[in-house]
Each structure stands twice: as C-alpha cells, then as structure tokens.
C-alpha cells in the first residue's frame, strides 16, 4: 500500500467518531493549506461584517407581506412560522461561504439554518495541524462554541418556561453518518444532560389527548419512552424538508405539526426558526437591490461593506446578459452545489451539477467568480482543486474557518482540506 495512504489511515484512525471517507470516497485529506495570519483575520472580518448585514436584513424580512416572502422563494407552508424570533441572535451556528478574489473576500452564500462542516473545523483541524506541526487558526474556538450552545439552550428553555430537569434531545437522520456524528459531537460539546434520538423514533402529538374530560397526554414532541421533550436540537434537519414531512402510515403532516408546537410554546428548537428566515439565497438579491438604489435601510458604512463583500445578485439574469457578464444560477434553497449552473457571458451553460433535486426552487442569479486553484495531495496522488472558504458565525460572532476543495461547483464530493497558520504568531 502507498505510504501516503497508510499514513492517512493511521492519522484518521486516531480521531474519534469521524468520517474521513464519505460515500465510499476519500473526504478528509492528509494535507494542509497554510495561510497568513492576516489572511485569516481578514476572512473573519469579512464574515463578521457580512453576517451583520444578513442579520439586519432579517428585521426587514419580518416586516414583509406574505406575498413578497413567497416571491423570495419561501415555501408557502412555512409562512405561519417565518417571523417567529425566540433567541437574541437569528442563528446559533451559521456558516458563510466565501471566495478570495483579486478584490478581496466575496460572499457566495450563507447557510444559517443547518450548516455542516462543524466537527471538521472545530475539532479535526487541530489534529491535522498537530500532525504537520502547524498552528491551528481555530485554537480555543471549540470552547467558545460550547458556551454559545449552552447559552442558546438555556435561553430557549427559559423563554419556553421550562423548569426542573428539562428533557433535551439532539436528533438527526440516523442512517446518515455525517449528520449523526455531528449531532453527537454537539451533544457532547454542550456538556448538558441530553440524549441523542434519531428523527424516526420521535413522536409528535399535535393535539391534547383528552380522556373523561382530562388531558392525559398534552400535545408535544415525545421520546420513544413517552417523555415530553422540552428542547429539540436539529442541527442537520432543514426546515424546507421538515415542512414536507408526513407520517408514512397516517399521512399526517408531522413536520408542520412540529413547527406548530414551537409556535405554541410547547417545544423549543435550535437552530431556531429565525435561522431559516436567513436561509434563502434570494436574500442576497434583496440586499443587493437595496444597495443598488442606495436605500437608507443601510447606513453609508453598510453600503460600503455590501459593495466590498457581496456580489451582484438578482432574481433574473437580465443584468448579466445585458452586460455580457458570466453568472451562476442557484436554487434559493439548494445545498451542496445541487442544481447549480454556471453560464458564460452569452448566457450559455458552461458547467452544471448533475443533480437537479432543487429544480423547483426559486432560482437566484449571482455574478460568477472563479474559485482559486490549489494543489492538493490525495490517496490518488496530487491534484489541482478549486478551494472555497467557510467561516462560522457562532451567535453572530465570526469563528472557526475551514476549506473545501473540489470542482468549480463545490458539491458533496468535495474534500475537507485542513488549514493552518504559516507564521509563528499564535495569538489570533
């Protein structure tokens, strides 16, 4: 067996509860990309400022009519729940995807609702930095995230009025290794008395069960043992999927019943519903439109930041065709590059993702920027790959950074490329 393959197996074998391979293919590289301290600091600064723009826009979204929200791609079923706000921050764990360009950092999109790539950046990156004897840019941030999770859980439980020994459940689809291990990682990180229960085993009771004039089973979400759940942590369970979920036997819309429980105060949920409000990529078209007209909703400083960090984004492709500019067509609620298409300056498709899962989702059109190319070391030897940066926002604060390497369209076949600081300055 090749020496690199053996080394990779040995290194990742010692990292607990991780998935170095996904879908039968290499995922986590035994390789590292070094960045200057200044580059990492500038990435976090861009993420912090862009994140503040998104969060401010959430307040505007709550003032919009339902018809306008539908025009921004939100599912009709989600409208009764979209404007709920249960926590001071819109999202507990969010991730901005950015690209380094000749003009500096540019935001590609925000995953505010169910971002993954968490254990890789907050935990695994440290192991690989040690292996290569490099400085981890995310050092100490795992502790900050743990505190943020605890704070969010306590705040959500208090707002619900939970007392005594609240029942806290972390959940995911059990058959998806990455989702399950991510949920278990966050559960352990929380340090709280909580359980992991797969989604398939949770039971929704949409109405009080009344026997002889008395409530025997209050409406709520229950464990298999019949314990009423106070807080559900659903890090990888997207709201746009949840609103469509139904019981295979009764055909009850269990997803909508679950959201109604949250709205009625019978259940607390993290990420909160407000995170879904920021999930639509159409928000970037709204932000850019307000910026183009120099709307006073944003301050002059904020307009400068939008111009610096955001890309021209619209709900149609007319601007790009008129100007002869390359552009990308994205579904407003797409994930992992699914259904993304890249067009040249004449409006002809040059590259597209093979999957079309989100073809029914409202499309948004964003100016194309090429992802930088970097040499990576894989089990099959050296390759050239496009790289995209992620920066987490934890309770709105810029935090851990990470790199995905793959094609120009970053999909679920992309690699996790660990990142390190290339100088001796440890204080970030």
C-alpha positions as CSV (number, residue, x, y, z in Angstrom):
1,X,0.0,0.0,0.0
2,X,1.2,3.5,-0.8
3,X,3.0,5.3,2.1
4,X,0.6,8.3,2.0
5,X,-2.4,6.0,2.1
6,X,-1.0,4.2,5.1
7,X,-0.2,7.5,6.9
8,X,-3.7,8.9,6.2
9,X,-5.4,5.8,7.5
10,X,-3.2,5.8,10.7
11,X,-3.8,9.5,11.4
12,X,-7.5,9.5,10.9
13,X,-7.9,6.2,12.8
14,X,-7.0,8.1,16.0
15,X,-9.6,10.8,15.5
16,X,-12.8,9.6,17.4
17,X,-16.2,9.5,15.8
18,X,-15.2,11.0,12.5
19,X,-15.9,10.2,8.8
20,X,-12.6,10.5,6.9
21,X,-14.4,8.8,3.9
22,X,-17.9,9.6,2.7
23,X,-19.9,7.7,0.1
24,X,-17.1,5.3,-0.2
25,X,-14.7,8.0,-1.3
26,X,-11.8,10.0,0.3
27,X,-13.2,13.1,2.1
28,X,-10.7,14.3,4.7
29,X,-7.2,14.9,3.1
30,X,-4.0,14.3,4.9
31,X,-2.8,17.6,3.6
32,X,-2.8,21.1,4.9
33,X,-3.0,24.6,3.4
34,X,-1.2,27.3,5.2
35,X,-2.5,30.9,5.3
36,X,-1.0,34.0,6.7
37,X,-2.4,35.3,10.0
38,X,-3.5,38.4,8.1
39,X,-5.5,36.4,5.6
40,X,-7.3,34.5,8.4
41,X,-8.0,37.8,10.2
42,X,-9.4,39.4,7.1
43,X,-11.6,36.4,6.4
44,X,-13.1,36.7,9.9
45,X,-13.5,40.4,9.5
46,X,-15.4,40.0,6.2
47,X,-17.6,37.3,7.7
48,X,-18.4,39.4,10.7
49,X,-19.4,42.4,8.6
50,X,-21.3,40.4,6.1
51,X,-23.0,38.4,8.8
52,X,-24.2,41.7,10.4
53,X,-25.7,42.7,7.1
54,X,-27.7,39.5,6.9
55,X,-28.9,39.8,10.5
56,X,-30.0,43.3,10.0
57,X,-31.9,42.2,6.9
58,X,-33.8,39.6,8.9
59,X,-35.6,42.5,10.7
60,X,-36.8,43.8,7.3
61,X,-37.9,40.4,6.2
62,X,-40.2,40.2,9.2
63,X,-42.0,43.3,8.0
64,X,-42.7,42.0,4.5
65,X,-46.1,40.7,3.3
66,X,-46.6,37.0,2.8
67,X,-46.8,37.6,-1.0
68,X,-43.3,39.1,-1.0
69,X,-41.9,36.3,1.1
70,X,-43.3,33.8,-1.4
71,X,-41.6,35.8,-4.2
72,X,-38.3,35.3,-2.3
73,X,-38.8,31.5,-2.5
74,X,-40.0,30.6,0.9
75,X,-42.4,27.6,1.0
76,X,-46.0,28.5,1.4
77,X,-46.2,26.1,4.4
78,X,-43.5,27.9,6.2
79,X,-45.2,31.4,6.2
80,X,-47.0,31.0,9.6
81,X,-43.7,30.3,11.3
82,X,-41.2,32.5,9.4
83,X,-41.4,35.6,11.6
84,X,-41.0,33.9,14.9
85,X,-38.0,35.0,16.9
86,X,-37.1,33.1,20.1
87,X,-33.4,34.0,20.6
88,X,-31.5,37.3,20.6
89,X,-29.5,36.0,17.6
90,X,-31.0,34.8,14.4
91,X,-28.9,31.6,14.3
92,X,-26.8,29.8,16.9
93,X,-24.5,28.2,14.4
94,X,-24.3,29.6,10.8
95,X,-21.7,29.3,8.1
96,X,-20.7,31.8,5.4
97,X,-19.1,30.5,2.3
98,X,-16.6,33.0,0.8
99,X,-14.1,33.1,-2.1
100,X,-10.8,35.0,-2.2
101,X,-10.6,37.2,-5.3
102,X,-8.4,39.9,-6.7
103,X,-10.8,42.4,-5.0
104,X,-10.7,40.6,-1.6
105,X,-13.2,38.4,0.0
106,X,-16.6,37.9,-1.6
107,X,-19.6,36.1,0.0
108,X,-21.1,33.3,-2.1
109,X,-23.9,32.3,0.3
110,X,-25.0,31.9,3.9
111,X,-26.1,28.7,5.5
112,X,-27.9,29.9,8.5
113,X,-30.2,27.0,9.2
114,X,-28.4,23.7,9.1
115,X,-24.7,24.2,8.3
116,X,-22.4,21.1,8.5
117,X,-18.6,21.1,8.3
118,X,-18.6,21.8,12.1
119,X,-16.6,18.9,13.6
120,X,-14.0,19.3,10.8
121,X,-13.2,22.9,11.6
122,X,-13.7,23.0,15.3
123,X,-12.2,19.6,16.2
124,X,-10.4,17.6,13.4
125,X,-8.4,20.6,12.1
126,X,-6.5,20.6,15.4
127,X,-5.4,17.0,15.0
128,X,-4.1,17.6,11.5
129,X,-2.3,20.8,12.5
130,X,-0.5,18.8,15.2
131,X,0.5,16.2,12.7
132,X,2.0,18.8,10.4
133,X,3.4,20.7,13.4
134,X,1.5,23.9,12.4
135,X,-0.6,26.5,14.2
136,X,-4.3,25.9,14.3
137,X,-6.2,29.1,13.4
138,X,-9.3,27.7,15.2
139,X,-7.5,27.1,18.5
140,X,-9.7,27.6,21.5
141,X,-12.9,28.2,19.4
142,X,-14.4,24.9,20.4
143,X,-14.8,26.1,23.9
144,X,-16.4,29.3,22.7
145,X,-18.9,27.3,20.6
146,X,-19.7,25.1,23.6
147,X,-20.5,28.2,25.7
148,X,-22.7,29.5,22.8
149,X,-24.6,26.3,22.6
150,X,-25.2,26.2,26.4
151,X,-26.3,29.8,26.4
152,X,-28.7,29.3,23.5
153,X,-30.2,26.2,25.1
154,X,-30.7,27.9,28.5
155,X,-32.2,31.0,26.8
156,X,-34.6,28.9,24.7
157,X,-35.7,26.8,27.7
158,X,-36.3,29.9,29.8
159,X,-38.4,31.6,27.1
160,X,-40.5,28.4,26.9
161,X,-40.9,28.4,30.7
162,X,-39.2,25.0,31.2
163,X,-38.2,24.2,34.7
164,X,-36.9,21.3,36.8
165,X,-35.0,18.8,34.7
166,X,-35.8,19.7,31.1
167,X,-35.7,16.9,28.5
168,X,-33.2,17.9,25.8
169,X,-32.8,15.8,22.7
170,X,-30.3,16.1,19.9
171,X,-31.5,14.5,16.6
172,X,-30.7,13.7,13.0
173,X,-31.4,11.0,10.4
174,X,-29.7,8.0,12.0
175,X,-28.6,6.4,8.7
176,X,-26.6,9.5,7.6
177,X,-23.2,9.1,9.3
178,X,-22.0,12.7,9.0
179,X,-25.3,14.1,10.4
180,X,-25.5,11.6,13.2
181,X,-21.9,12.1,14.3
182,X,-22.2,15.9,14.0
183,X,-25.3,15.8,16.3
184,X,-23.4,13.6,18.8
185,X,-20.4,15.9,18.7
186,X,-22.6,18.9,19.6
187,X,-24.3,17.0,22.3
188,X,-21.0,16.1,23.9
189,X,-19.8,19.6,23.5
190,X,-22.9,21.1,25.2
191,X,-21.9,19.3,28.5
192,X,-25.6,19.1,29.3
193,X,-27.7,16.2,30.4
194,X,-29.2,15.3,27.0
195,X,-29.9,12.4,24.7
196,X,-29.5,11.6,21.1
197,X,-32.6,10.2,19.5
198,X,-33.0,9.6,15.7
199,X,-35.8,11.6,14.0
200,X,-37.6,8.3,13.1
201,X,-38.1,7.5,16.7
202,X,-39.6,10.8,17.8
203,X,-43.4,11.0,18.2
204,X,-45.4,14.2,17.5
205,X,-48.7,14.7,19.4
206,X,-50.4,17.6,17.6
207,X,-53.4,17.9,20.0
208,X,-54.0,17.2,23.7
209,X,-55.3,13.7,24.3
210,X,-58.4,14.1,26.5
211,X,-60.0,11.2,28.4
212,X,-63.0,11.7,30.6
213,X,-62.6,15.4,30.4
214,X,-58.9,15.4,31.5
215,X,-55.8,15.8,29.5
216,X,-53.9,12.5,29.6
217,X,-51.3,13.3,27.0
218,X,-50.5,17.0,26.4
219,X,-49.7,18.0,22.9
220,X,-45.9,18.0,22.3
221,X,-42.9,16.0,21.0
222,X,-42.2,12.8,22.8
223,X,-39.3,10.3,23.2
224,X,-40.0,6.6,22.4
225,X,-40.3,6.1,26.2
226,X,-43.1,8.7,26.3
227,X,-41.2,11.6,27.9
228,X,-42.2,15.1,26.7
229,X,-39.3,16.9,25.0
230,X,-38.6,20.5,26.1
231,X,-35.9,21.3,23.5
232,X,-35.0,19.7,20.2
233,X,-31.6,20.4,18.7
234,X,-31.9,19.7,15.0
235,X,-28.5,20.8,13.5
236,X,-28.9,18.9,10.3
237,X,-32.7,18.8,9.8
238,X,-33.6,21.5,7.3
239,X,-36.8,23.4,7.7
240,X,-37.6,23.2,3.9
241,X,-37.5,19.4,4.3
242,X,-39.3,19.4,7.6
243,X,-42.4,21.3,6.2
244,X,-42.9,18.5,3.7
245,X,-42.5,15.6,6.1
246,X,-45.5,13.4,6.7
247,X,-46.2,10.2,8.6
248,X,-45.9,7.3,6.1
249,X,-48.9,5.5,7.7
250,X,-51.3,8.2,8.8
251,X,-50.2,10.8,6.2
252,X,-50.3,13.4,8.9
253,X,-48.1,16.5,8.2
254,X,-45.8,15.8,11.2
255,X,-43.3,18.4,10.1
256,X,-45.9,21.2,10.2
257,X,-47.3,19.8,13.5
258,X,-43.8,20.1,14.9
259,X,-43.4,23.7,13.8
260,X,-46.8,24.5,15.3
261,X,-45.6,23.1,18.6
262,X,-42.7,25.5,18.5
263,X,-45.1,28.4,17.7
264,X,-47.4,27.5,20.5
265,X,-44.6,27.4,23.0
266,X,-44.8,23.6,23.6
267,X,-41.3,23.0,22.3
268,X,-38.1,24.9,22.0
269,X,-35.9,24.3,18.9
270,X,-32.3,25.0,17.9
271,X,-31.3,26.2,15.4
272,X,-34.4,28.4,15.9
273,X,-36.9,29.1,13.1
274,X,-35.3,32.5,12.7
275,X,-32.3,30.8,11.2
276,X,-34.5,29.5,8.3
277,X,-35.6,33.1,7.6
278,X,-32.0,33.8,6.5
279,X,-31.6,30.6,4.6
280,X,-33.0,31.7,1.2
281,X,-30.3,32.8,-1.2
282,X,-32.8,35.3,-2.5
283,X,-32.0,37.5,0.5
284,X,-28.7,38.3,-1.3
285,X,-30.8,39.7,-4.2
286,X,-32.8,41.8,-1.7
287,X,-29.6,43.1,-0.1
288,X,-28.0,43.9,-3.5
289,X,-31.2,45.6,-4.7
290,X,-31.4,47.8,-1.6
291,X,-27.7,48.6,-2.1
292,X,-28.0,49.5,-5.8
293,X,-30.8,52.0,-5.0
294,X,-28.7,53.3,-2.1
295,X,-31.7,52.6,0.2
296,X,-31.4,54.3,3.6
297,X,-32.2,51.0,5.3
298,X,-28.4,50.5,5.2
299,X,-26.0,53.1,6.5
300,X,-23.3,54.5,4.3
301,X,-20.8,52.3,6.1
302,X,-23.0,49.2,5.5
303,X,-23.4,50.2,1.8
304,X,-19.6,50.2,1.6
305,X,-19.4,46.8,3.2
306,X,-22.0,45.4,0.8
307,X,-20.0,46.8,-2.1
308,X,-16.8,45.2,-0.6
309,X,-18.1,41.8,0.3
310,X,-21.2,41.0,-1.7
311,X,-21.6,40.0,-5.4
312,X,-24.3,41.4,-7.7
313,X,-27.3,39.1,-7.2
314,X,-30.7,39.2,-8.8
315,X,-33.9,37.2,-9.3
316,X,-33.4,37.2,-13.0
317,X,-30.5,37.0,-15.4
318,X,-31.2,40.2,-17.5
319,X,-28.4,42.3,-16.0
320,X,-25.7,39.7,-16.7
321,X,-26.9,39.2,-20.3
322,X,-27.1,42.9,-21.0
323,X,-23.6,43.5,-19.6
324,X,-22.1,40.3,-21.0
325,X,-21.0,39.0,-17.6
326,X,-20.6,35.4,-16.5
327,X,-23.1,34.3,-13.9
328,X,-24.2,31.4,-11.7
329,X,-27.8,30.2,-11.4
330,X,-28.5,28.8,-7.9
331,X,-31.7,27.4,-6.3
332,X,-32.8,29.6,-3.4
333,X,-32.9,26.6,-1.1
334,X,-30.2,24.4,-2.6
335,X,-27.4,22.6,-0.8
336,X,-24.0,21.0,-1.7
337,X,-23.9,22.5,-5.2
338,X,-27.0,20.5,-6.2
339,X,-28.8,22.1,-9.2
340,X,-26.2,24.9,-9.6
341,X,-25.4,26.0,-13.2
342,X,-22.6,28.3,-14.5
343,X,-23.2,30.4,-17.6
344,X,-20.8,32.3,-19.8
345,X,-21.2,35.9,-20.9
346,X,-23.5,34.9,-23.7
347,X,-25.9,33.1,-21.4
348,X,-24.8,29.6,-22.4
349,X,-24.4,26.9,-19.8
350,X,-20.7,26.1,-19.3
351,X,-20.9,23.8,-16.3
352,X,-23.7,22.3,-14.2
353,X,-24.2,19.9,-11.3
354,X,-25.6,16.5,-12.4
355,X,-28.2,16.5,-9.6
356,X,-31.4,18.5,-10.1
357,X,-33.0,18.0,-6.7
358,X,-33.9,21.7,-6.3
359,X,-35.1,22.4,-9.8
360,X,-38.5,23.5,-8.4
361,X,-36.8,26.1,-6.0
362,X,-36.8,29.8,-6.9
363,X,-33.6,30.5,-8.8
364,X,-31.2,33.4,-8.0
365,X,-28.6,34.7,-10.4
366,X,-25.2,35.8,-9.0
367,X,-22.1,37.2,-10.7
368,X,-19.6,34.4,-11.3
369,X,-16.2,34.5,-9.7
370,X,-13.7,31.7,-10.2
371,X,-12.6,29.7,-7.2
372,X,-8.8,29.8,-6.7
373,X,-6.9,26.7,-7.7
374,X,-4.6,24.9,-5.3
375,X,-2.6,21.7,-5.4
376,X,-3.8,19.0,-3.0
377,X,-2.4,15.6,-2.0
378,X,-5.0,12.8,-2.2
379,X,-4.8,9.0,-2.0
380,X,-4.6,9.0,-5.8
381,X,-1.7,11.5,-5.9
382,X,-1.5,15.2,-6.4
383,X,-4.5,17.0,-8.0
384,X,-5.4,20.6,-8.8
385,X,-8.6,21.6,-7.0
386,X,-10.7,24.7,-6.6
387,X,-10.9,25.9,-3.0
388,X,-13.7,27.7,-1.1
389,X,-13.5,29.0,2.4
390,X,-16.1,28.7,5.2
391,X,-16.3,30.9,8.2
392,X,-18.7,30.0,11.0
393,X,-20.8,32.6,12.8
394,X,-21.5,31.5,16.4
395,X,-24.3,33.5,17.9
396,X,-23.4,36.1,15.3
397,X,-19.6,36.2,16.0
398,X,-17.1,35.2,13.4
399,X,-15.4,31.9,14.5
400,X,-13.7,28.8,13.0
401,X,-12.6,28.7,9.4
402,X,-12.2,25.8,7.0
403,X,-11.5,25.0,3.4
404,X,-13.4,22.7,0.9
405,X,-11.5,21.6,-2.2
406,X,-13.0,20.2,-5.3
407,X,-14.6,21.4,-8.5
408,X,-15.7,24.9,-9.5
409,X,-19.1,23.9,-8.2
410,X,-18.5,22.8,-4.6
411,X,-20.6,19.6,-4.1
412,X,-20.8,16.7,-1.7
413,X,-17.8,15.0,-3.4
414,X,-15.5,17.9,-2.4
415,X,-12.7,17.3,0.1
416,X,-12.0,18.7,3.5
417,X,-8.7,20.4,3.3
418,X,-7.3,21.3,6.8
419,X,-5.9,24.8,7.2
420,X,-3.0,26.2,9.3
421,X,-1.2,29.5,10.0
422,X,2.1,29.8,8.1
423,X,3.9,32.1,10.6
424,X,4.8,31.8,14.2
425,X,2.1,34.2,15.5
426,X,-0.2,32.2,17.7
427,X,-2.4,35.0,19.0
428,X,-5.4,35.3,16.8
